[in-house]
């Protein structure tokens, strides 16, 4: 098991951080031109575009949220 997985933010923490900033995951999805449930894909699989959208809204780099993946220039390795 990859030890970094335990360091990823929990889904509930990401949702709470979005709510503290005045939005929801569904609203952020719609605001960025996506279907309301599309950004939830970032919780179940590596998806750099979604990770960047969420992290950008929170004002942090995606690697601070998803430490189990390395995101460089939008490419997951």
Secondary structure in CASP SS format (residue, H / E / C, confidence):
PFRMAT SS
TARGET T0000
AUTHOR 0000-0000-0000
METHOD secondary structure of the structure
MODEL  1
X C 1.00
X C 1.00
X H 1.00
X H 1.00
X H 1.00
X H 1.00
X H 1.00
X C 1.00
X C 1.00
X C 1.00
X H 1.00
X H 1.00
X H 1.00
X H 1.00
X H 1.00
X H 1.00
X H 1.00
X H 1.00
X H 1.00
X H 1.00
X C 1.00
X C 1.00
X C 1.00
X C 1.00
X H 1.00
X H 1.00
X H 1.00
X H 1.00
X H 1.00
X H 1.00
X H 1.00
X C 1.00
X C 1.00
X C 1.00
X C 1.00
X C 1.00
X C 1.00
X H 1.00
X H 1.00
X H 1.00
X H 1.00
X H 1.00
X H 1.00
X C 1.00
X C 1.00
X C 1.00
X C 1.00
X H 1.00
X H 1.00
X H 1.00
X H 1.00
X H 1.00
X H 1.00
X H 1.00
X H 1.00
X H 1.00
X H 1.00
X H 1.00
X C 1.00
X C 1.00
X C 1.00
X H 1.00
X H 1.00
X H 1.00
X H 1.00
X C 1.00
X C 1.00
X C 1.00
X C 1.00
X C 1.00
X E 1.00
X E 1.00
X C 1.00
X C 1.00
X E 1.00
X E 1.00
X C 1.00
END
